[in-house]
Amino acid sequence: MHETTNRPTTAPTDVSEFVTDLDGGQFELLMSQALSESAAATVDFGRMSEVTVKFKIEQIMGTHQVRIQHDTKFTRPTSMGKKSEETSGATVLHVGKYGRLTLAQPSLLDKENRQQSLPNT
């Protein structure tokens, strides 16, 4: 059976905003470091690197919020073998219409967007 829904034609969650919001920007810095170090080591030693990101999403009961656990692991070659690093963190986000994930409460975002669209008098 095919289920139809009234989903938007574009993705509701702004991924760049989402990544920036995780751990107050620390996740974004870690990803930048992991990707850069892995790429540099791959070129320096001619062997493959790997960066893995895992998200676990858990509802905060009685709310329209979720706790997103984010785990990052990266392995890169060295001259004599390989080096790996793992980090883990969690961030609470609001779930809005169509599952849009935001740091700010959706009703506050909607109010702010409506005020910005009003002409100045």
Long-range contacts (C-beta under 8 A, 24 or more apart in sequence): 7-98, 8-98, 12-96, 12-97, 12-98, 12-99, 12-100, 13-99, 13-100, 13-101, 13-102, 17-102, 18-93, 18-101, 21-91, 21-93, 21-102, 21-103, 22-68, 22-70, 22-89, 22-91, 23-70, 23-89, 23-90, 23-91, 26-89, 27-70, 27-72, 27-89, 27-91, 30-72, 30-87, 31-72, 34-72, 34-74, 34-85, 37-74, 37-76, 38-74, 38-75, 38-76, 41-76, 41-77, 41-78, 41-83, 42-76, 42-77, 44-77, 45-77, 45-78, 45-79, 46-77, 47-77, 47-82, 48-77, 49-74, 49-75, 49-76, 49-77, 50-74, 50-75, 60-92, 64-94, 64-95, 64-96, 64-106, 65-92, 65-93, 65-94, 65-95, 66-92, 66-93, 66-95, 66-101, 67-91, 67-92, 68-92, 68-93, 68-101
